[in-house]
Amino acid sequence: MASPIKRHEVTSGSLRSRLADVLNRIAYAGDRVVVTRHGKAIAAVISANDLRLLEELEDARDAALLRRAVAEDNGSGIPVDDLRRDLLG
């Protein structure tokens, strides 16, 4: 069984002084770090593998949306030349 992913929070000020430690925790332990400022989450630092998985999920979602749009297309769209003319003048 895989060990659970740990999620930590660090303030943006603390991140500056602890960057090497934070990166090591992410790279080697697989932790995820949420960066906060004034108590609010402003960013997250994740491993390159987590980023790859996130991008794969986004790609799969985009592909599903495209398939649905194509399936629902009734052929009454705007020709690309008309759209280009309307948008670009």
N, C-alpha and C positions, 0 to 999 in steps of 0.2 A: 504494500500500500504506500502510495506517495505521501510524503510529509505535507502537512497543510502549508499553504502560502501565508507568510506573515505580512501584515500590513502595518506600516509604521507611519507616524507623522513627524515632521521636522519643520521648524520655522525657517523662513527664507534666510534669516540672519544666521541661524545655526548651520544651515546647509553650506554656507560659504566656508565655514571653518572645518566642517566635517565631510566635505565632498568625497574625499578618497575613501573614507569609511563607508559612506552611504553607497557609493558605486560598488564597493566590494560586497556589501550585503546583497545588493541587487544581482550582481554578476555571479556570485558563488553560492548564495543561499536561496536565490530566487525570490527574495523579498520584494515588496512593492512599497514605495515611499510616496506619501502625499505631502506636498510642500504647502505650508500655510503662511498666511500673512494676516495679522490682526485677527487670528482665530478662524479665518476662512480659507478653505482649500483653494489654491490658485493654480496648482500644477500637480502632475504625478510623474514619478520617475519609475520606469519599468524596464525589465530586461529586453534585450533585442529579440529573444524568443517570444515574449509576451507581445511585443509590437508586431512581429510577424503573424501571430495568431489573430490579433486584432484586425490587421489588414486583410487577412483571409476571410474573416467574418464580414467585414465591410464589403469585400468583393462579392461574396456569396449573396449578401443582401441586395447589392446593386444588380447582380445578375437576375435575381428573383423579381425585382421591380421591373427590369427590362422585359423579362418574359411575360409578366402580367400586362405591361403596357402594349406589347406586340399582340398578345391574345385579345385584348380589348379594342384594338385598332379597327375602326370600321371604314377606313379608307377616306375619311373626310378631312384629313389633315391638310396643312398648308404646304404647297410645293416649296422646296428649299430656296429656289431662286426668288420667290415672292417674300419669303421670310428674310432672306439676306437683304433684299431691297428695302423692306420695311425697317429693319434694324440699322442698316448702315447708310441708308439714304440714297 
